[in-house]
Amino acid sequence: QVWRAHFSSLAPVDLKKAMANLGSPDEDQARSVDARQEIDLKLGCSFTRFQTKYFQGKYGDLDTNLISYGPCQTPTLWFCVRRHDEITGFQPERFHTIDVEISKGPQNLPLEWQRGQVFDLTVATTFREIVLEGNAPAKVTDVSQKEDRMVRPQALNTVAMLKMASTRLGLGPQQAMHMAERLYLSGWMTYPRTETNTYPKNFDLRSAVSAQTQHPHWGHYAQELLSSGLNKGRDGTDMGDHPPITPVRGGTEGQVGEGWRLYDMVTRHFLATVSGDCKFLRTKVRLSINGEDFSLSGRKVIDPGFTKIQHTGEMDDIHVPDFRVGESVPVKQVSIGNHTTRPPPYLSESDLLSLMEKHGIGTDASMATHINNICERNYVTLAEGRRLIPTKLGIGLVHGFQLVDNELVIPKIRANIEESCTLIAQGKAYWETVVMHALRIFRDKFKYFVLHVDLIDQLFESTFTSLESSGRLLSRCGNCNKYLTVVDRKPVRMFCKNCDRIYKMPQNGQIKLYQEKRCPLDNFELVFVANKVGKSYPLCPMCYDDPPFGARNAQGKHWELEHPIYQKWRPAVLSCIQENCPGTLCLDVDSAPKWQIDCNVCMQQLQIFGDKAHKVKVSPDFCEDCGAHLLDVTFNKNKSPLDGGETERTGCLACDELFNSLTTSATSKGFFRRNPNSKGKGKGKKGKSKGKGGRSAEDEAEERGRKLAGGKQRR
């Protein structure tokens, strides 16, 4: 029998309660999750793989490693592109207002024209002349005061939290979600993934508020709430998943750490939900000038209520002087205001979350991921105010999908899938039926998409640069001896126009020609890859794209020790000193006069001999103590550390005390320093040396490295 504990916070009382009330897992909900995952995975992989291979093989300035499609991700992008289309297609219109300013004591007060606006300048001029006629004063026709209120906020669910974090804190949804999860795991607040925005009847609000009474910032406010009585939370939607997001215990900025701003926002919001409404007195003064009506509005806060703890800045006082009905007020200025209608702004992250929630795109747990994906794929860029502006790639994809099959991008079809998965969770549908139905529909759509992808291609041709036109000539092809073009934009690759062949390349680092040398295996000219941390190595485009010793052997490596170009220009020295790294440190023969050795797997680097060595060569001989290759070193005459003016010495980098003292690590705390009373540890730090009795995995790896360094290639 399998039991499941249901809890929404890591507070001891909640954990004990959950363990005392164990329940059975809900198979229907698990099946619903499985169905959603299977549908999303199969659809996403099929479309993504096809269009990535198709378009990256034709265009060089797409500037993305992956042209992805997702049943949730693509409708999310569609919202952004639709708003972009509304903005670009917007036709501005000029409109006019009558702007009047009156003088009351020392104050000049602008009035609001009751007609609002007119779109004809002649009409606006006529109204201005009416107002100006006879220099008539403004007569007060009515003064009204009414008590109004701003209702306290609802309890916080996931979407509301992400929207607030974006607008108030400037945090992206993905960043805010990760921060909320860390706060939950650290016991500062409840589970952050919930669709419920009302407190359940059994929710202990008083205990939650009591936990904040000792806080230095809002402790006094929490005490006042408890003494005056808590207000009931607003009615909302109880989805039956988890209660709304609330703080679990009080904490200061020093205690909470990097998640403090989000914790502060959540706690203040929680206290606001059980506070009173904000009450204010609204004043409206109506005035008339030659029969044209104007008004003046103001407000004064009576009881700040929840705004005392949740600083929104929305309820500042707007002062209006005292007026009497029938009073005449002199008009100081009358003018025509000329304005232009503006298009709607680009969607903010908060706007996008609202649209996704409204149309059923994604769940509270996945919405942040979908928004983050369209940013990482270079479909949209994040602008000032956290607004999402589609790139030409994002616009081209959505418009292209609409040309082929509009249902692939609009929210409706995804909403239908979500509804079907909900039926599974409710036990009203079988997951096999839902999955097969969805896959059958999208299989037909995929076939149609493949047959008509040329419609998108035609759109891309007018937007992007072809592969052969977007790169720079660099090295010669080993097959046709024509120049290969290197495309520096993501994904970095080389292209032979004559052979119509693409060669994938490392994605990090600058690529340039390597002394016009050629690979002995395929006659391709070698290129030189140099990244930001100083690691550099030669590379054969053909051998990197199609490893001669097998793709499995090359996986995870910058270069293969078996390859003849690395045996010559990156000879092996000793096993990598980095913990859990299976790589080998190799001499960078191009690094003179500041010699270094680099790992062929990780980013480990060792700086050797400073600027004292004139020549360094890897010896075919091995160290008897640790099995590392010996180094033949010729020092500069004026900087030689050897006694008696000697300049040449052969030794082990790990076991020779002098060599060891002249070696430092560029990426870790330091290189292994040999103990004169112990055997040398050729593998570096933390005792990776050969042990007594039997052969360890490290011993076997070292022996394999010795054979490889000795020139024995794998067959």
C-alpha positions in Angstrom: 0.0 0.0 0.0 1.3 3.4 -1.0 0.3 6.5 1.0 0.6 10.1 0.2 1.1 13.1 2.5 -0.6 16.3 1.5 1.0 19.5 2.7 1.6 23.1 1.5 4.3 24.3 3.8 7.3 22.9 5.5 6.2 24.2 8.9 6.4 21.4 11.6 2.7 21.7 12.4 1.7 21.2 8.8 4.1 18.3 8.3 2.8 16.5 11.4 -0.8 17.1 10.3 -0.1 15.7 6.9 1.6 12.6 8.4 -1.4 12.1 10.7 -3.8 12.3 7.7 -2.3 10.2 5.0 -4.3 9.6 1.8 -4.0 7.4 -1.3 -2.4 8.8 -4.5 -4.9 10.0 -7.1 -4.3 7.9 -10.2 -6.6 10.1 -12.3 -4.5 13.2 -11.6 -1.3 11.2 -12.3 -2.7 10.0 -15.6 -3.7 13.6 -16.5 -0.1 14.7 -16.0 1.2 11.8 -18.0 -1.1 12.6 -20.9 -0.1 16.3 -21.0 3.6 15.3 -20.9 3.3 12.7 -23.7 1.3 15.0 -26.0 3.6 18.0 -25.4 6.8 15.9 -25.9 5.8 14.2 -29.1 4.3 17.3 -30.7 7.2 19.6 -29.6 10.0 17.2 -30.8 8.4 16.5 -34.1 7.8 20.1 -35.2 11.0 21.4 -33.5 13.3 18.9 -35.1 11.9 19.3 -38.6 11.8 23.1 -38.7 15.2 23.5 -37.0 17.0 21.2 -39.5 15.1 22.8 -42.4 15.6 26.5 -41.7 19.1 26.3 -40.2 20.3 24.6 -43.3 19.1 27.5 -45.4 19.6 30.7 -43.4 22.6 32.1 -41.5 21.2 34.9 -39.4 18.4 33.2 -37.5 20.5 33.8 -34.3 19.2 30.8 -32.4 20.4 27.3 -31.7 16.9 25.8 -31.8 13.7 26.8 -33.7 11.3 25.3 -31.3 7.6 24.6 -31.4 5.5 23.9 -28.4 1.7 23.5 -27.9 1.9 26.1 -25.1 5.0 28.0 -26.1 3.8 28.9 -29.7 0.4 30.3 -28.6 2.3 32.3 -26.0 4.4 33.8 -28.8 1.2 34.4 -30.8 -0.1 36.8 -28.2 3.0 38.9 -28.5 3.0 38.9 -32.3 -0.7 39.7 -32.4 -0.1 42.8 -30.2 2.9 43.7 -32.5 0.6 43.5 -35.6 -1.9 45.8 -33.8 0.8 48.3 -33.2 2.3 48.3 -36.7 -1.2 48.4 -38.3 -2.4 51.2 -36.1 -3.5 54.4 -37.8 -3.1 57.4 -35.5 -5.8 60.1 -35.5 -5.6 63.7 -34.2 -8.1 64.8 -31.7 -8.6 68.1 -29.7 -9.7 69.1 -26.2 -10.7 72.3 -24.6 -8.2 73.0 -21.8 -9.4 75.4 -19.2 -7.5 76.6 -16.1 -9.3 78.5 -13.3 -7.7 80.5 -10.4 -8.8 79.8 -6.8 -6.8 81.7 -4.3 -3.1 80.9 -4.9 -3.9 77.8 -6.9 -4.4 77.3 -10.6 -6.7 74.3 -11.2 -7.1 72.5 -14.6 -10.7 71.5 -15.5 -11.9 68.4 -17.3 -14.2 69.1 -20.3 -17.3 67.0 -20.1 -17.5 66.5 -23.8 -14.1 64.8 -23.6 -12.6 65.2 -27.1 -13.5 66.1 -30.7 -11.8 65.0 -33.9 -12.5 68.2 -35.9 -10.4 71.2 -35.3 -13.1 73.5 -36.6 -15.5 72.2 -34.0 -12.9 72.6 -31.3 -12.3 76.2 -32.3 -16.0 76.9 -32.2 -16.2 75.6 -28.6 -13.2 77.6 -27.6 -14.8 80.8 -28.9 -18.0 80.0 -26.9 -16.0 79.6 -23.7 -14.0 82.8 -24.3 -17.1 84.9 -25.2 -17.4 87.9 -22.9 -14.6 86.7 -20.6 -17.2 84.9 -18.6 -16.2 83.4 -15.2 -16.7 79.7 -14.4 -19.9 79.3 -12.3 -20.1 76.4 -9.7 -23.3 74.4 -10.5 -22.8 71.5 -8.1 -20.5 70.3 -5.3 -20.9 66.6 -4.3 -19.1 64.4 -1.8 -19.3 60.7 -1.6 -17.6 58.1 0.5 -16.0 55.4 -1.6 -13.6 52.6 -1.0 -10.9 50.5 -2.6 -11.4 46.8 -1.9 -8.6 44.9 -0.2 -6.8 42.4 -2.6 -7.6 38.8 -3.0 -5.5 36.0 -1.6 -2.4 35.3 -3.7 -2.2 32.5 -6.2 0.8 31.7 -8.5 -0.2 33.8 -11.5 -1.0 36.9 -9.3 2.3 36.5 -7.6 4.2 36.4 -10.9 2.4 39.4 -12.2 3.1 41.4 -9.0 6.8 40.4 -9.0 7.1 41.6 -12.6 5.3 44.9 -12.2 6.5 45.8 -8.7 9.9 44.1 -8.3 11.1 43.9 -12.0 11.5 40.1 -11.7 10.8 37.9 -14.7 8.3 35.1 -14.1 11.0 32.4 -14.3 13.3 34.2 -11.8 10.4 34.9 -9.5 9.2 31.3 -9.6 12.7 29.9 -8.8 13.0 32.4 -5.9 9.6 31.4 -4.6 10.6 27.7 -4.7 13.7 28.5 -2.7 11.7 30.4 -0.1 9.3 27.4 0.2 12.1 24.9 0.6 13.7 27.1 3.2 10.5 27.2 5.2 9.7 30.9 4.7 6.4 30.6 2.8 3.9 28.1 1.5 3.9 26.1 -1.7 4.1 28.6 -4.5 2.2 26.6 -7.2 -1.5 27.1 -6.7 -4.5 28.3 -8.6 -6.6 29.0 -5.5 -7.2 32.7 -4.6 -9.4 32.4 -1.6 -8.6 31.1 1.9 -10.3 27.8 2.8 -12.7 27.8 5.8 -10.2 25.8 7.9 -7.3 28.1 7.1 -5.8 29.5 10.4 -5.4 33.1 9.5 -4.9 34.2 13.1 -1.8 31.9 13.5 -0.4 33.1 10.2 -0.7 36.8 11.3 0.6 36.0 14.8 3.8 34.6 13.2 4.6 38.2 12.0 4.0 40.1 15.3 7.6 40.3 16.2 8.9 41.5 12.8 10.8 44.8 13.0 9.0 46.2 9.9 5.4 45.1 10.1 5.2 43.5 13.5 3.3 46.5 15.1 0.8 46.4 12.2 0.2 42.7 12.7 -0.4 43.3 16.4 -3.0 46.0 15.5 -4.8 43.6 13.2 -5.0 40.9 15.9 -6.3 43.4 18.5 -8.9 45.0 16.1 -10.0 41.8 14.5 -9.1 40.2 11.2 -11.2 40.8 8.1 -12.4 37.8 6.2 -10.5 37.3 3.0 -12.4 38.1 -0.2 -14.3 35.4 -2.0 -12.5 33.8 -4.9 -11.9 30.5 -6.6 -11.0 27.4 -4.6 -9.4 24.9 -7.1 -8.9 22.3 -4.4 -5.1 22.1 -4.9 -3.2 24.1 -2.4 -4.1 27.1 -0.3 -3.1 30.6 -1.4 0.6 31.7 -1.0 1.3 33.1 2.4 4.3 33.5 4.7 5.0 30.7 7.2 7.2 32.6 9.7 8.7 36.0 10.2 12.2 36.8 8.9 14.4 39.8 8.4 16.4 40.6 5.2 19.5 39.1 6.7 17.7 35.9 7.6 15.8 35.4 4.4 18.7 36.3 2.0 18.4 36.9 -1.7 14.6 36.2 -1.8 13.9 39.0 0.6 12.1 41.3 -1.9 9.7 38.6 -2.9 9.2 37.5 0.7 8.5 41.1 1.7 6.0 41.5 -1.2 4.1 38.2 -0.3 4.0 39.0 3.4 2.7 42.6 2.9 0.1 41.3 0.4 -1.0 38.6 2.9 -1.5 41.1 5.7 -3.4 43.4 3.2 -5.8 40.6 2.4 -7.0 40.4 6.0 -7.0 44.2 6.5 -9.8 46.6 6.1 -10.8 48.3 2.8 -9.3 51.7 2.0 -11.9 54.3 2.6 -11.8 57.8 1.0 -14.0 60.8 0.4 -14.5 61.6 -3.3 -15.3 65.3 -4.1 -16.6 66.4 -7.5 -17.2 70.0 -8.4 -19.2 70.8 -11.6 -18.7 74.2 -13.3 -20.2 75.9 -16.4 -18.7 78.5 -18.7 -21.2 80.0 -21.2 -23.1 76.8 -21.1 -20.1 74.4 -21.6 -19.8 72.0 -18.6 -16.5 71.2 -16.9 -15.6 69.4 -13.7 -12.9 69.1 -11.1 -12.3 66.0 -8.9 -10.4 65.3 -5.8 -10.2 62.8 -2.9 -9.1 62.5 0.7 -8.3 59.3 2.5 -10.4 58.7 5.5 -9.1 55.2 6.5 -6.0 53.9 4.7 -6.9 50.3 5.5 -4.8 47.8 3.6 -2.8 50.5 1.8 -1.0 51.2 5.1 0.9 47.9 4.8 0.8 47.4 1.0 2.3 50.5 -0.5 0.8 50.9 -4.0 0.8 54.7 -4.3 -2.7 54.6 -5.7 -4.5 56.4 -2.9 -2.6 59.7 -2.4 -4.8 62.7 -1.5 -5.8 65.0 -4.4 -6.6 68.3 -2.8 -9.5 70.4 -4.0 -10.3 73.8 -2.4 -13.7 74.5 -0.9 -16.3 75.7 -3.5 -19.9 76.9 -3.0 -22.8 76.4 -5.5 -23.3 79.6 -7.4 -19.8 80.8 -6.8 -18.0 82.5 -9.7 -14.4 81.6 -10.3 -12.2 83.6 -12.7 -10.9 81.8 -15.8 -7.2 82.1 -16.1 -6.6 80.4 -19.4 -8.5 78.7 -22.3 -6.7 76.8 -25.1 -7.1 73.9 -27.5 -5.2 70.8 -26.7 -3.9 68.9 -29.8 -3.4 65.2 -29.3 -2.9 62.0 -31.3 -4.3 58.6 -30.6 -1.7 56.1 -29.6 -1.4 52.4 -30.3 -1.6 50.0 -27.4 1.8 49.2 -25.8 3.6 46.0 -26.3 2.6 43.3 -23.9 4.3 43.2 -20.5 5.0 40.0 -18.7 2.0 40.7 -16.5 -0.3 41.3 -19.5 0.9 38.0 -21.1 0.3 36.0 -17.9 -3.2 37.4 -17.8 -3.9 36.3 -21.4 -2.4 32.9 -20.8 -4.6 32.4 -17.7 -7.7 33.6 -19.6 -7.2 31.3 -22.6 -6.0 28.3 -20.6 -2.4 28.2 -22.0 -0.2 26.3 -19.6 -0.7 25.7 -15.9 0.2 27.8 -13.0 3.4 25.7 -12.7 4.4 26.1 -16.4 3.5 29.6 -17.5 6.7 31.1 -16.3 8.7 28.5 -18.3 6.8 29.2 -21.5 7.5 32.9 -21.3 11.2 32.2 -20.5 11.4 29.9 -23.5 10.3 32.4 -26.1 12.9 34.8 -24.6 15.7 32.3 -24.8 14.8 31.2 -28.3 15.2 34.8 -29.4 11.5 35.0 -30.4 11.0 38.1 -28.2 13.3 40.6 -26.5 12.7 42.1 -23.1 12.4 45.9 -23.3 12.0 48.7 -20.7 9.1 48.2 -18.4 9.5 44.4 -18.9 7.6 44.5 -22.2 8.0 41.8 -24.7 8.9 42.9 -28.3 8.8 40.1 -30.9 12.0 39.7 -33.0 11.9 39.2 -36.8 12.3 35.4 -36.2 9.3 35.3 -33.8 7.2 37.4 -36.2 8.2 35.3 -39.2 7.4 32.0 -37.4 3.9 33.1 -36.3 3.0 34.6 -39.6 4.4 31.5 -41.4 2.4 29.1 -39.2 -0.7 31.2 -39.9 -0.1 30.8 -43.6 0.1 27.0 -43.3 -2.3 26.2 -40.5 -3.6 28.9 -38.2 -4.7 26.4 -35.6 -1.0 25.6 -34.8 -0.6 29.0 -33.2 -4.0 30.2 -31.9 -4.8 29.3 -28.2 -8.0 27.4 -29.0 -6.5 24.0 -29.8 -4.3 24.1 -26.7 -7.2 25.0 -24.5 -9.0 22.0 -25.9 -6.1 19.7 -24.9 -6.1 21.3 -21.4 -9.9 20.6 -21.1 -9.4 17.0 -22.1 -6.6 16.5 -19.5 -8.9 18.0 -16.9 -11.5 15.4 -17.7 -8.8 12.7 -17.1 -8.1 14.2 -13.7 -11.8 14.2 -12.9 -12.1 10.6 -13.9 -14.4 11.4 -16.9 -12.0 10.4 -19.7 -9.4 7.7 -20.4 -5.9 9.0 -20.8 -5.2 6.6 -23.8 -8.2 8.0 -25.6 -7.2 11.6 -25.0 -3.6 11.0 -26.0 -4.4 9.1 -29.2 -7.0 11.6 -30.2 -4.6 14.6 -29.8 -1.8 12.7 -31.6 -4.0 11.7 -34.5 -5.1 15.4 -35.0 -1.5 16.7 -34.9 -0.1 13.9 -37.0 -2.3 15.1 -39.9 -1.3 18.7 -39.1 2.4 17.8 -39.1 2.1 16.0 -42.5 0.3 19.1 -44.0 2.9 21.4 -42.4 5.8 19.4 -44.0 4.1 19.5 -47.4 3.6 23.3 -47.2 6.6 24.5 -45.3 7.6 26.4 -48.5 5.0 29.0 -47.6 7.1 29.8 -44.5 10.3 29.6 -46.5 9.0 32.3 -48.9 8.4 34.5 -45.9 11.8 33.8 -44.5 13.5 34.6 -47.8 12.4 38.2 -47.6 13.5 38.5 -43.9 16.7 36.5 -43.5 20.0 36.1 -45.3 20.9 32.8 -47.0 23.6 30.6 -45.5 26.2 31.2 -48.2 25.7 35.0 -48.0 25.7 35.5 -44.3 29.2 34.1 -43.3 32.8 34.9 -43.9 35.3 32.9 -45.9 37.8 31.1 -43.7 39.4 27.7 -44.5 39.4 25.3 -47.4 37.3 22.2 -47.8 39.1 18.9 -47.9 36.8 17.5 -50.6 36.6 20.3 -53.2 39.4 22.6 -52.0 36.9 25.6 -52.1 36.6 28.0 -49.2 34.3 27.1 -46.3 32.2 29.9 -44.9 31.9 30.3 -41.1 28.6 31.6 -39.7 29.3 33.3 -36.4 25.7 33.7 -35.4 24.0 31.0 -33.4 24.2 28.2 -34.0 27.9 28.6 -35.1 28.6 26.4 -38.1 30.7 26.2 -41.3 29.2 25.7 -44.7 30.6 24.6 -48.0 28.6 26.1 -50.9 30.2 23.9 -53.5 29.6 20.6 -51.6 26.3 21.9 -50.1 27.4 20.6 -46.7 27.1 22.1 -43.2 29.6 21.3 -40.4 28.7 22.0 -36.8 31.2 23.8 -34.7 31.8 24.6 -31.0 29.3 27.2 -29.8 31.7 29.1 -27.5 34.7 30.9 -28.8 36.2 32.7 -31.7 37.1 30.8 -34.9 40.0 31.7 -37.1 42.5 30.0 -39.5 45.2 27.8 -37.9 48.4 28.6 -39.9 47.0 27.1 -43.1 47.8 23.6 -41.7 45.7 20.6 -42.9 44.3 17.6 -41.2 46.2 14.4 -42.1 43.0 12.3 -42.1 40.8 14.3 -44.6 42.9 17.2 -45.9 40.6 19.9 -44.4 42.4 23.1 -43.4 42.5 23.4 -39.6 40.8 26.2 -37.8 41.7 27.6 -34.4 39.1 27.9 -31.6 39.7 30.4 -28.7 37.2 31.0 -25.9 37.0 33.7 -23.3 38.8 31.8 -20.5 42.0 31.3 -22.6 41.5 27.8 -23.7 42.4 27.4 -27.4 42.9 24.5 -29.7 43.1 23.6 -33.4 40.1 21.8 -35.0 39.3 20.0 -38.2 35.7 20.9 -39.3 35.1 17.4 -40.8 36.5 15.5 -37.8 34.5 17.6 -35.3 31.3 17.1 -37.3 31.9 13.4 -38.0 34.3 12.1 -35.4 36.7 9.6 -37.0 37.0 7.5 -33.8 33.2 7.4 -33.1 30.7 9.9 -31.9 30.5 8.1 -28.5 34.2 8.4 -27.9 34.2 12.2 -28.8 31.1 13.0 -26.7 31.8 15.6 -24.0 35.4 16.4 -25.2 36.9 19.5 -26.7 39.3 17.2 -28.6 40.2 13.5 -28.9 43.7 12.4 -27.7 43.8 9.7 -30.5 43.6 12.3 -33.2 47.0 13.0 -34.9 46.6 16.8 -34.8 46.3 16.7 -31.1 49.1 14.2 -30.6 51.3 16.8 -32.4 49.9 20.2 -31.2 48.2 19.2 -27.9 50.2 16.2 -26.5 48.9 14.6 -23.3 50.8 15.2 -20.0 48.8 13.9 -17.1 45.3 13.2 -15.9 43.1 16.2 -15.1 43.3 17.4 -11.5 39.6 18.5 -11.4 37.4 16.3 -9.2 35.4 13.7 -11.1 36.8 14.8 -14.5 37.8 12.0 -16.8 39.9 14.3 -19.0 43.6 14.7 -19.7 45.7 17.8 -19.3 47.6 18.5 -22.6 50.4 20.9 -23.4 49.3 23.9 -25.4 52.3 24.2 -27.8 50.9 27.5 -29.1 50.9 29.2 -25.7 54.6 30.2 -25.6 56.1 32.2 -23.9 53.4 31.9 -21.2 53.1 28.1 -21.3 49.9 26.4 -20.2 48.3 23.0 -20.2 44.6 22.5 -20.8 42.1 19.7 -20.1 40.5 18.2 -23.1 37.1 17.8 -21.3 36.6 20.5 -18.6 37.8 24.1 -18.3 40.8 23.3 -16.1 44.0 25.1 -17.0 47.5 25.1 -15.4 49.9 27.9 -15.9 53.4 26.4 -16.0 56.9 28.1 -15.5 55.6 31.6 -15.8 57.7 33.4 -18.3 60.9 31.5 -17.4 60.7 28.7 -20.0 62.0 29.2 -23.5 61.0 25.8 -24.8 58.7 23.0 -23.4 58.4 19.6 -25.0 56.5 16.5 -23.8 58.9 13.6 -23.4 57.9 10.1 -24.5 59.1 8.9 -21.1 56.9 8.5 -18.1 57.3 9.3 -14.4 58.1 6.2 -12.4 56.1 7.5 -9.4 52.8 8.7 -10.9 52.8 7.7 -14.6 52.6 11.2 -16.0 54.6 12.2 -19.0 57.9 13.9 -18.3 58.5 17.4 -19.6 61.8 18.5 -21.4 62.2 22.2 -20.5 64.7 24.7 -21.7 64.7 27.8 -19.5 65.7 31.4 -20.5 69.3 32.1 -19.6 68.5 35.3 -17.7 65.5 33.7 -15.8 66.5 30.2 -15.2 65.5 28.9 -11.7 68.2 26.1 -12.0 71.4 26.2 -10.0 74.7 27.0 -11.6 73.3 28.7 -14.6 71.8 25.5 -16.0 69.0 25.9 -18.5 67.8 22.4 -19.3 65.9 20.0 -17.1 63.6 17.0 -17.6 61.0 16.2 -14.8 57.5 15.4 -13.8 55.2 18.3 -13.4 53.6 16.8 -10.3 56.6 15.1 -8.7 59.5 17.4 -9.4 59.5 20.0 -6.6 60.8 22.8 -8.8 58.4 22.2 -11.6 55.6 21.8 -9.1 56.4 25.1 -7.4 56.3 26.9 -10.8 52.7 25.6 -11.6 49.4 27.3 -10.7 45.8 26.6 -11.6 43.9 29.3 -13.5 40.5 27.9 -12.6 40.8 26.5 -9.0 42.5 27.4 -5.8 45.9 26.0 -6.7 47.8 23.1 -8.1 48.8 20.1 -6.0 52.0 20.8 -4.1 54.1 17.7 -3.6 55.0 16.6 -0.1 58.8 15.8 -0.2 58.2 12.8 2.1 55.6 11.2 0.0 55.2 9.8 -3.5 54.1 12.2 -6.2 50.5 12.4 -7.2 50.5 12.8 -10.9 46.8 13.2 -11.0 46.8 16.4 -8.9 45.0 17.0 -5.6 43.0 14.9 -3.1 44.9 11.7 -3.5 44.1 10.5 -6.9 47.3 8.6 -6.9 47.7 4.9 -7.4 46.7 3.0 -4.2 48.0 -0.2 -2.7 46.7 -3.5 -3.9 44.5 -3.9 -7.1 43.8 -1.5 -9.9 41.3 1.3 -9.3 39.3 3.0 -12.0 41.7 5.9 -11.8 44.6 3.5 -12.4 43.0 2.2 -15.5 42.2 5.7 -16.8 45.8 6.6 -16.2 47.1 3.6 -18.1 44.7 4.4 -20.9 46.0 7.9 -21.1 49.6 6.7 -21.1 48.9 4.5 -24.1 47.1 7.2 -25.9 49.9 9.7 -25.2 52.3 7.1 -26.6 50.6 7.2 -29.9 48.5 4.1 -29.9 45.3 5.0 -31.7 42.1 3.1 -31.2 41.1 1.0 -34.1 
